[in-house]
Amino acid sequence: MGMNICGAPCCWGVDDVKNPHLPAWQKVLEEAGLAGYRAIELGPYGYLPIDIEKVSEELAKNHLSIVAGTIFDDLLSEENYENVLRQTEEICDLITKLPPLPLHEGQHYKTPYLTVMDWGHDERDYAAGHSDQASRLTEEEWNQMINHIKGICEKAKEYGVRPVIHPHAGGYIEFADEIDKIVQDIPEELAGFCLDTGHLFYSGMDPAAWLKKYADRLDYVHFKDVDLKVYEEVMQEHIRFFEGCAKGAMCPIGKGALDYPGIKQTLEEIKYNGYITIEQERDPRNSSTSLKDVKESVSYLKSVGYEI
C-alpha cells in the first residue's frame, strides 16, 4: 500500500483569508517543510498568491509540492457562481504549472486535486454537528447548488484537475443524507470524494464505515482528530464551527477520539493508495504552537505505520 501524509494551511489557522491574524504564507510553507512534509495544500483562495514564480520559489525552498487547491465558498448562491468559477480557473491554472507529486500504483487520479466545499451560511454554521437541528435545502435550492458544483467540476476538468467533493461541518454538504444525495447527483466521472475523518466524526458518522461505504469514490482523504471533552462542550453551545475549533475541538492526531490504527486498517482493506492530508483547524492567534502540533501528528501517524 502507498499512503503519504501531507499538510494544510488550516493547521496554522488559515481558513478565512479575511482574518487579520493569519500568519504569513511563507512562514506556513517554511514550517510545513520543517515538519517533514513533501506536500501541502494551497489553502483558501487568496492566501497563497496566484503567482507562479513566487509560489514556485517558496515551494522549492522548502522542498514542497502542492497536493490540492481549494474552493471553500458559497456554492448555493447564483450571485456567487461566477466568482467561484473564476477562482477555479485561477487555482487550476496555478497548480497545474507546479511540479507534480508521484502517482502511486492504484491511485485513482493524479494530483493536484481541487477540493470543493460549500461554506458561508449562518443557518448551517450554527448547526454544525447537529443533524436534527440543521435546515435542509429545498429541492430547487439543492438542484441549483448541484448545477454550480457540476460547473466547477467541468471547469477543473478543462485543466486536467480532478475535483473532489469534501463534506464539511457547517456547510450544506455535511450530514449522511446529504453525502448520499451528492453521490446520486454527481457522477463519478465528474468528481470523486475527499472524505474527512474529523468532519465525519463531528457530524455524527463513523469515519471507518464511511470510508468503506464510498471506497470507489474516494480519491483523497483528510485526517483530523477530535478532543472529545471540548467537542461535547461545544455541542451544548450555540456556536459557529470555527469558533468551536478555536476552543480546541480539533487536536493533534493520536490525542483525540479517533482510532487511527483502525482507520489505517480500513484504508488497507479498501486498497486506498495516494495522499492523506492532516488538518487541525484552530484560531490563527494560536499558530505559534502549530509546528509542534503538526510534528506530534506526523510522529504519531508514522508510529502506527503511515509514510510522509
Backbone hydrogen bonds, N-H to C=O, Kabsch-Sander energy under -0.5 kcal/mol:
donor,donor_aa,acceptor,acceptor_aa,energy
4,N,274,G,-2.3
5,I,307,E,-2.4
6,C,276,I,-3.2
7,G,39,A,-1.8
11,C,8,A,-1.9
12,W,9,P,-2.3
13,G,10,C,-1.8
14,V,9,P,-1.6
15,D,13,G,-1.1
17,V,15,D,-0.6
19,N,16,D,-2.0
22,L,19,N,-1.2
28,V,24,A,-1.8
29,L,25,W,-2.2
30,E,26,Q,-2.3
31,E,27,K,-2.7
32,A,28,V,-2.2
33,G,29,L,-2.1
34,L,30,E,-2.0
35,A,31,E,-1.8
36,G,33,G,-1.3
37,Y,32,A,-1.7
40,I,65,S,-2.2
41,E,7,G,-1.7
42,L,68,A,-3.0
46,G,48,L,-0.5
47,Y,44,P,-2.2
48,L,42,L,-0.5
51,D,49,P,-2.0
55,V,51,D,-2.6
56,S,52,I,-2.3
57,E,53,E,-2.2
58,E,54,K,-2.0
59,L,55,V,-2.6
60,A,56,S,-2.6
61,K,57,E,-2.1
62,N,58,E,-1.4
63,H,60,A,-1.2
64,L,59,L,-2.6
65,S,38,R,-1.4
67,V,40,I,-1.7
67,V,65,S,-0.6
68,A,40,I,-0.5
69,G,113,Y,-2.8
70,T,43,G,-0.5
71,I,115,T,-3.1
72,F,70,T,-0.6
73,D,117,M,-1.8
75,L,73,D,-0.8
81,Y,78,E,-0.9
84,V,80,N,-2.1
85,L,81,Y,-2.1
86,R,82,E,-2.2
87,Q,83,N,-2.3
88,T,84,V,-2.4
89,E,85,L,-2.3
90,E,86,R,-2.4
91,I,87,Q,-2.9
92,C,88,T,-2.6
93,D,89,E,-2.4
94,L,90,E,-1.7
95,I,91,I,-2.9
96,T,92,C,-1.7
97,K,94,L,-1.7
98,L,95,I,-0.9
104,H,102,P,-0.6
107,Q,104,H,-2.1
113,Y,67,V,-2.0
114,L,162,R,-1.9
115,T,69,G,-2.6
116,V,164,V,-2.5
117,M,71,I,-3.0
117,M,115,T,-0.6
119,W,73,D,-1.7
122,D,120,G,-0.5
124,R,121,H,-1.2
125,D,121,H,-2.7
126,Y,122,D,-2.3
127,A,124,R,-0.6
128,A,125,D,-1.3
130,H,127,A,-2.7
131,S,129,G,-0.7
133,Q,130,H,-0.9
134,A,130,H,-1.4
142,W,138,T,-3.0
143,N,139,E,-2.4
144,Q,140,E,-1.8
145,M,141,E,-2.4
146,I,142,W,-2.7
147,N,143,N,-2.4
148,H,144,Q,-1.9
149,I,145,M,-2.6
150,K,146,I,-2.7
151,G,147,N,-2.0
152,I,148,H,-2.3
153,C,149,I,-2.7
154,E,150,K,-2.6
155,K,151,G,-2.1
156,A,152,I,-2.5
157,K,153,C,-2.3
158,E,154,E,-1.3
159,Y,155,K,-0.6
159,Y,156,A,-1.3
160,G,157,K,-1.4
161,V,156,A,-2.2
162,R,112,P,-0.7
164,V,114,L,-2.7
165,I,192,G,-2.7
166,H,116,V,-2.4
168,H,173,I,-2.1
171,G,168,H,-1.9
178,E,175,F,-0.6
179,I,175,F,-2.4
180,D,176,A,-2.5
181,K,177,D,-1.6
182,I,178,E,-2.2
183,V,179,I,-1.9
184,Q,180,D,-1.4
185,D,181,K,-1.9
186,I,182,I,-2.5
190,L,187,P,-1.6
191,A,187,P,-1.6
192,G,163,P,-2.2
193,F,217,R,-3.0
194,C,165,I,-2.4
195,L,193,F,-0.5
195,L,220,Y,-1.2
197,T,195,L,-0.6
197,T,222,H,-2.4
200,L,196,D,-2.5
201,F,197,T,-2.1
202,Y,198,G,-2.8
203,S,199,H,-1.9
204,G,201,F,-1.9
205,M,200,L,-2.9
210,W,206,D,-2.0
211,L,207,P,-2.4
212,K,208,A,-2.0
213,K,209,A,-2.4
214,Y,210,W,-1.9
215,A,212,K,-1.5
217,R,214,Y,-1.2
218,L,214,Y,-0.5
218,L,215,A,-0.9
219,D,193,F,-1.9
219,D,217,R,-1.0
220,Y,193,F,-1.5
221,V,275,Y,-1.3
222,H,195,L,-2.3
223,F,277,T,-2.9
225,D,251,C,-0.6
227,D,249,A,-2.5
228,L,226,V,-0.9
231,Y,227,D,-2.9
232,E,228,L,-2.6
233,E,229,K,-1.7
234,V,230,V,-2.8
235,M,231,Y,-2.3
236,Q,233,E,-1.3
237,E,234,V,-1.8
239,I,237,E,-1.1
244,G,240,R,-1.8
245,C,241,F,-1.7
246,A,242,F,-2.1
247,K,243,E,-1.0
248,G,245,C,-1.5
249,A,244,G,-1.7
251,C,225,D,-1.8
255,K,252,P,-2.0
257,A,226,V,-2.3
260,Y,258,L,-1.1
263,I,259,D,-2.1
264,K,260,Y,-2.3
265,Q,261,P,-2.0
266,T,262,G,-2.1
267,L,263,I,-2.6
268,E,264,K,-2.3
269,E,265,Q,-2.3
270,I,266,T,-2.2
271,K,268,E,-0.9
272,Y,267,L,-3.0
274,G,2,G,-3.1
276,I,4,N,-2.8
277,T,221,V,-2.4
278,I,6,C,-2.5
279,E,223,F,-2.8
282,R,10,C,-0.5
286,N,283,D,-2.6
287,S,284,P,-1.8
289,T,286,N,-1.7
290,S,287,S,-1.4
293,D,289,T,-2.4
294,V,290,S,-3.2
295,K,291,L,-2.5
296,E,292,K,-1.9
297,S,293,D,-2.4
298,V,294,V,-2.8
299,S,295,K,-2.8
300,Y,296,E,-2.4
301,L,297,S,-2.5
302,K,298,V,-2.5
303,S,299,S,-1.9
304,V,300,Y,-1.1
304,V,301,L,-0.5
305,G,302,K,-1.4
306,Y,301,L,-2.7
307,E,3,M,-1.3
